[in-house]
Amino acid sequence: MQTELSRKLGVEYAVFGFTPFPAVAAAISRAGGFGVLGAVRYTAPDDLKRDLDWIEAHVDGKPYGLDVVMPAKKVEGVTEADVEAMIPEGHRQFVKDTLAQYGVPELAEGEASGWRITGWMEEVARTQLDVAFDYPIRLLANALGSPPADVIDRAHEQDVLVAALAGSARHARKHADAGIDIVVAQGYEAGGHTGEIASMVLTPEVVDAVAPLPVLAAGGIGSGQQIAAAFALGAQGVWLGSLWLTTTEAELPSPRLIEKLLAAGSGDTVRSRALTGKPARQLRTEWTDAWDDPQGPGALPMPLQGLLVADAVSRIQKYEVEPLLGTPVGQIVGRMTSERSVQAVFDDLTRGFERAVDRVNRIAGRSEEQ
Ligand SMILES: Cc1cc2nc3c(=O)[nH]c(=O)nc-3n(C[C@H](O)[C@H](O)[C@H](O)COP(=O)(O)O)c2cc1C
């Protein structure tokens, strides 16, 4: 499973794994793929340092990368407090009433909300980069558009490849014009923020739009057969996010959430603005239903919604309030039916890939035992 890109990065499999968990990122790279640590949750540079040190110590010298959520446009002089002040009182009341309706307890006095995510603010993302560039990362990915030009230049000076996620061919062309090295074409079925075009349609469109730049197919990939399909569509690799959530190395905050993921079918997700204000695919819950209900106040735009619901999401997770408990995850959740190690997932992916290639070879008349 080698492509020009996997050879350039020195990995055995052109399988890129996005994950918020350092242990998963290291395990993906150790298994022969390319682990990418999501940095959006790191507000304190020392926490990121600690986790990159950990990865360095556990990655057996294999390459890995970092993913930031840097806004394409900088909003000058707006602080977190300014953003907080823009949240309407009616929306705050709606959060209170919904939590009260389900009897969700308060966080303890002084307990910080784990979901208060500020990594989307350019200043915070830049502190993450200052830390990360001291480590031998081989790839820097950005979720919210192309990184600013000076960040792309800095990465290139350090021999770091730059990737950006795109949900349309137009978006992908913008990235190519900005001088990035890899486009991650992320389809509608993916977990997290997504556009409206499914991977089957999006991948070849993006491949054609940015050729000869390498494209990674993302969204809905959870088997070797799907990896083979992505290569057939012109991708130079695949980028998986959801599948790692139920690995034994993942550190999901709640056992009940793991159970919910293992039980969920491919129809149990929804693309909702409930979490961040932008459409993000996640488990459908009574919390997403409340925000998507036309009778309710509706979600606020990003970044207001994220700040509005941060404490609430932390409380729901801490107290495992079943009907409200959710997480970003893609439609591939339907295939995530048991907890397995990252290595076991890789073994399954490579076996499935070989089966798919054999099958296609037979159909094409290239196999010896036809
Ligand atoms: C829990 C979760 C969190 C995510 N957070 C980010 C993020 O911070 N940055 C990013 O670039 N992509 C993020 N994504 C999207 C992934 O990078 C990836 O594109 C997506 O998961 C691929 O589709 P799949 O979920 O079908 O594998 C997230 C996905 C999940 C499931």
Ligand as a Chemical Component Dictionary entry (heavy atoms), coordinates in Angstrom:
data_LIG
# 
_chem_comp.id                   LIG 
_chem_comp.type                 NON-POLYMER 
_chem_comp.pdbx_formal_charge   0 
_chem_comp.three_letter_code    LIG 
# 
loop_
_chem_comp_atom.comp_id 
_chem_comp_atom.atom_id 
_chem_comp_atom.alt_atom_id 
_chem_comp_atom.type_symbol 
_chem_comp_atom.charge 
_chem_comp_atom.model_Cartn_x 
_chem_comp_atom.model_Cartn_y 
_chem_comp_atom.model_Cartn_z 
_chem_comp_atom.pdbx_ordinal 
LIG C1  C1  C 0 -13.814 13.207 17.350 1  
LIG C2  C2  C 0 -13.348 13.896 16.119 2  
LIG C3  C3  C 0 -12.699 15.124 16.230 3  
LIG C4  C4  C 0 -12.228 15.778 15.089 4  
LIG N1  N1  N 0 -11.546 16.955 15.231 5  
LIG C5  C5  C 0 -10.869 17.463 14.169 6  
LIG C6  C6  C 0 -9.948  18.536 14.339 7  
LIG O1  O1  O 0 -9.756  19.054 15.444 8  
LIG N2  N2  N 0 -9.244  18.943 13.263 9  
LIG C7  C7  C 0 -9.412  18.350 12.020 10 
LIG O2  O2  O 0 -8.700  18.727 11.069 11 
LIG N3  N3  N 0 -10.308 17.374 11.830 12 
LIG C8  C8  C 0 -11.015 16.895 12.869 13 
LIG N4  N4  N 0 -11.870 15.836 12.689 14 
LIG C9  C9  C 0 -12.067 15.286 11.328 15 
LIG C10 C10 C 0 -10.952 14.280 10.983 16 
LIG O3  O3  O 0 -9.730  14.954 10.771 17 
LIG C11 C11 C 0 -11.252 13.488 9.715  18 
LIG O4  O4  O 0 -11.253 14.332 8.590  19 
LIG C12 C12 C 0 -12.549 12.719 9.723  20 
LIG O5  O5  O 0 -12.736 12.071 10.955 21 
LIG C13 C13 C 0 -12.532 11.696 8.577  22 
LIG O6  O6  O 0 -13.739 11.047 8.446  23 
LIG P1  P1  P 0 -14.166 9.748  9.326  24 
LIG O7  O7  O 0 -14.622 10.320 10.603 25 
LIG O8  O8  O 0 -15.279 9.151  8.520  26 
LIG O9  O9  O 0 -12.965 8.878  9.426  27 
LIG C14 C14 C 0 -12.411 15.193 13.805 28 
LIG C15 C15 C 0 -13.078 13.969 13.695 29 
LIG C16 C16 C 0 -13.548 13.323 14.818 30 
LIG C17 C17 C 0 -14.267 12.004 14.658 31 
# 
loop_
_chem_comp_bond.comp_id 
_chem_comp_bond.atom_id_1 
_chem_comp_bond.atom_id_2 
_chem_comp_bond.value_order 
_chem_comp_bond.pdbx_ordinal 
LIG C1  C2  SING 1  
LIG C2  C3  SING 2  
LIG C2  C16 DOUB 3  
LIG C3  C4  DOUB 4  
LIG C4  N1  SING 5  
LIG C4  C14 SING 6  
LIG N1  C5  DOUB 7  
LIG C5  C6  SING 8  
LIG C5  C8  SING 9  
LIG C6  O1  DOUB 10 
LIG C6  N2  SING 11 
LIG N2  C7  SING 12 
LIG C7  O2  DOUB 13 
LIG C7  N3  SING 14 
LIG N3  C8  DOUB 15 
LIG C8  N4  SING 16 
LIG N4  C9  SING 17 
LIG N4  C14 SING 18 
LIG C9  C10 SING 19 
LIG C10 O3  SING 20 
LIG C10 C11 SING 21 
LIG C11 O4  SING 22 
LIG C11 C12 SING 23 
LIG C12 O5  SING 24 
LIG C12 C13 SING 25 
LIG C13 O6  SING 26 
LIG O6  P1  SING 27 
LIG P1  O7  DOUB 28 
LIG P1  O8  SING 29 
LIG P1  O9  SING 30 
LIG C14 C15 DOUB 31 
LIG C15 C16 SING 32 
LIG C16 C17 SING 33 
# 
